Amino acid sequence: MPTCAAVSICRRNDLGIVKNSVSRTSRKAPNWRQAMSRYADFYRRSIEAPEAFWAEQAQLIDWQTPPQQILDAGNPPFVRWFAGGTTNLCHNAVDRHLAARGDQPALIAISTETGTERSYSFKELHAEVQRVAASLMELGVGKGDRVLIYMPMIPEAAFAMLACARLGAIHCVVFGGFASGSLASRIDDATPKVVVSADAGSRGGKVLAYKPLLDEAIRQSSHKPEAVLLADRGLAPMALTEGRDHLMAALVQKHRDAHVPCTWLDATDISYTIYTSGTTGRPKGVQRDTGGYAVALAASMKHIFDGRAGETYFSTSDIGWVVGHSYIVYGPLIAGMATLMYEGLPTQGMDRQPDGGIWWRLVEKYKVTVMFSAPTAVRVLKKQDAALLKKYDLSSLRALFLAGEPLDEPTARWISEGLGVPIIDNYWQTESGWPILTVANGVEQTRSKFGSPGVPMYGYKVKILHESTGEELSGANEKGVVVIEGPTPPGFMQTVWKDDERFVDTYWKTVPGKLVYSTFDWGIRDEDGYFYILGRTDDVINVAGHRLGTREIEEAISGHAKVAEVAVVGVADALKGQVAMAFVVPKDAAAASDEKTALLLEGEIMKQVADQLGALARPARVRFVSALPKTRSGKLLRRAIQAVCEERDPGDLTTIEDPGALQQIRQSLSA
């Protein structure tokens, strides 16, 4: 196996840090790239010569110790990238930029909820991260310890993530909208030594107190964190638990002049875990490495997003989701870009008054060059005055990337014509960490096709297989399951946290006779090699870019004392992509027939889901029926229910036990 030194990708400076052998400001393309004029050649080399390819991509980050083995795929489906090499995510995101661009903006935190706007230079970010790192150290956090972060989109959240990376602690960010039950399950799974949180978040002017939710989650959880570190925004009162709860402001002030060196980690050491919904009620902890993730992000910023040091990147996501990790915090900072961190609605101005042009105002002000959002957000903006797209100087913007749920062609055309820049769809998952399908304009300018996320990215061997036989479908427009052949590229999930068996069984053994990673998405490929994603093969739904397990919602509903049976399906929605629709068989048949009783019970069920899982998981409607459609063997006909909801043909119903049950679904929808 070639080593880092063998392919001449590293050299040491006087501090012992392995530096790239080519200046970041005047980097020349490697020789093999000079002969390439097409992305196809670039992609082919990543598949046919992965070790040489990824060794060269490793030039894009700093190493304290060169990797000893670029690729170890000897235990499929597990993959180890850059083993023996030592590095640190925080060093690559912050420290290495201090000499060249220490005074340039690094983190721009904007909240239209509180009307605040603050820019941190790389030097200032470096200082803030060290203060939080020292605070965590005082609370006992060290290498390998877990820190759970449950915070709104405020700069302290980014400081905490980077501080964990600096210390070699494993961070687990939980979306701030999750309720106590969901948070408790994650606390029990992650077993954090410390939880970092805040008094409250805010959305649309409505304050959501986090501290009571956190206190209740800790009460419910079997695992009890040793300490809680709290940012006080002054939005909601906080009751502090003596000996456990600590105010961040006080500890940070105490460590104002802290100097906390980076802890060098092996490339294969865990950087973070993040939970994603599954087909069971138990969320999966996606586990990510350190070196492979850093290299994957650095390469994607260069080849896919065409991000350049000194420019500004604006992702409208949240750090509770993987996009926030990869393309709010780590990716842009690794690339030496300023990253814009935004709290608020896309239709609310700094004065908390309606403003459908706030994002474009920020693009103009901060000269944003690359923007990343979701189709749902664009569909919201589509309801605003189209003139707002022309009101601001958007000449700095080179492209708008959209991901999270399928991008429909009318929305893509509307925003494309309005902004006059390329609209680039991209498809990926929490598990992949960076795009699987898109176009790599940093390698070669490639046209996008409306409705398609694009072509496979370098390192990904993407195929379409027949669901039942495992046969590869190589013809144009043949529908099958989208899969990835191993070895998976750097940045991909290592495994499921604490559960290798679940990782293999869930992802790699679903196609008969094949050890391939299933995306659990249906897809087709056209005659030009562009992929189209057609929907899920499992029971995970996508609501405004947020993945929700229908089983989790069903479990929350079935816990209601008046519910006998329940089925939850994802139904297509013009604004959010999908919404959850619940069909309930009540224990008391009167609830299905009496309108007043039904409305009261629907409200109780919705509240129960919101209390246990958060408002995101609340169904759009709860419909009451006396029976659910099942096969004669007792299997719930979810796809048939979904088809009826979407006014589609439910397909073959020869195995249905009671056709009248499906008719009840139809009638409940028209009621």
C-alpha positions, 0 to 999 in steps of 0.5 A: 500500500502506498504511504503518504510519504511514498506519494509525496503528499506531505512535509513537516514544518518546524512545529511537527505538523505535516503540511501540503507540499504545495501552497494553498494560495497557488496550488497547482493541479497534480500532473495526472489532472493536467491530462484530464479534460473530462469528469469521466476520467477523474471518476474512472481513476477514483474507482480503478486506482482508489489508493493513488486517487485518495492519497492525492486528495489527502494533500488538501488537509494537514497531517501531524503524522503521514498515513501508513496505509491509504486503504484497508478494505480487508474486512468488508463491508468495513473500510479503514481510510488513511490508517496510521495517519494522525490529524485533527478536524479542528486544526484543519478547520481553524488553526491551519488558517491562522497564519494566512488569513487569521484576520479574515471572517471565519464564522458569521452568526446571524439570527433574525429571531434576536436581531443579532449579527456577529462575525468572528475572524479565524483568530477570534474563532480560535480563541472562542473554541479554546475557551469552550475546550478548556471549559469542557476539560474542567468538566472532565472531558477528554479524548474518546469521551462523548459530549451531547450537544442540544442547541439552537443555531447560535455560535456557541454550538459551533464552538462546542463542536469544534472544541470537542474535535480539538479535544478528541472527544466524540460529539453527538449533536441532537436537533434542537426541535426534538422533544424529551423522549427522543432526546432521552433515547439518544442520551442513553445510547450516546452515554455522554459525560457532558451535555451542552445546551442553552436556555432556549431556541426561537423560530418565527418569534416563538421561544422554545425553552430547551432547559425543561426539555433537557431536564425531563430527558435526563430524568427519563434516561437511564444514563445520567451525564456528569455535567450540563454546560448551558448558554444563557441567551436570556430568552427563557428562565432556567432552573439550575441543578446544583453540582450538575449545571454550569453556565457557559459564560462563567466558565468561558470567562474563567478560561478567557486566555486558555491555550488548549493544543489539538489532540492528534487522532488516528485517521480511523478514530471516531469524530462524531456520531449523529442519529438518523431514523430507521425502520424500527423505533430505535434511531441509528447512531451513524459513526464517522471517522476523523481523517477520511471525513476531513479529506472527503470534505476538503475534496468535496469543497474543491471538486463539487462546491468549487469553494475557494479560500477567503470567500463566503459559504452559506448553508441554510441547514441546522447543525442537528442534521448532517448538512450542518456538520459537513457544510455549515461547520467543517467543510467551509472552514477546512476550505478556508472560507467564511461560513454563514450560520443562520437562525430564523425563517427564510421570510423574516427580516432582522427586525422580525418583520416579514422579509422574503428577501432576507437570504438574498440581502445576506448574499449581497452583504457578505458576497456569498459565492456558494449557497446550499439550501433545501427544495422546501425552503425554495418552495416557501420563497416561491410564494413571495414576490419574485421581484425580491430575487432581482432586488439585490446584487447577487453577482458574487453567487456562483451556484445554489445547491439544493438537497434534502428531498427530491427537487421538482422541475417547476421549483428548479426552473423558478429559482434558476430563472430568478437567480440566473445562476446554476441550480445544482441538485445533489443527493446524499444521506446522513450515512454518506456524509457528502454527496453521492450524486450531483455534478462536479463543476470543480472538475469539469463544468457539467450541465444539470438536468432538472429532476435529476440530482446528477451522476455518481461522484468520485469514489462511489460505485453506484448501481441499480439492482433488481429488488428481488433478484439482485440483478444489475439493471444497466439499461436506461430507465429501468427501475430498481434499488439504488445501491453502492458497492464497497469499498465505500469512499472516505467520509462514509459512515464507519458503522452504527455506533456500538452495533456493527451487526446492525450496520451489516444487517441493516445496510448491506444484506437487503439485496439477495446474494449481494453484499452492497450498501442499500440507499433504500431508494428507488431510482432509474438512470437515463441514457446519459447516465443521470440518476433520478430518485423515485422514493423510498423502499422502506418506511422512512419519510422525508419531511422538509429535508428531515428524515423521520421513521414512520415506526417511531411515529407509530410507536408514539401514537400506539402509546395513547390509551385510546388507540388500538392500531395505527399505520403511518405513511409518508404522503407527497406534499407540494411544499414539504416534499412529504408529510406524515399521515396517520390512520388509527383504529380507536379502541372505542368505535365511536371515535371513528363516527362522532366528529366531535370525539374524533377531533378531540382524540386527533388533538390528543394524539398529535400532542402526544407525538409532539411531546415525545418526538417533537413538532417535526414528527407530528402527523399532518392529519390523523384519520380514524377507521375501523380496520387497517388494510392487511394481507392475509398473513397480517402484513400491513399494506403501507404502499397501498395506503400511500398510493390511495393517499396520493390518488395513485393506483394501489397496484396488486391487491390479490393478497389483501384480507379485507378490501373494505379496509382500503375503501375506508381509507379512501372515504376517510380522506374525502370526509 
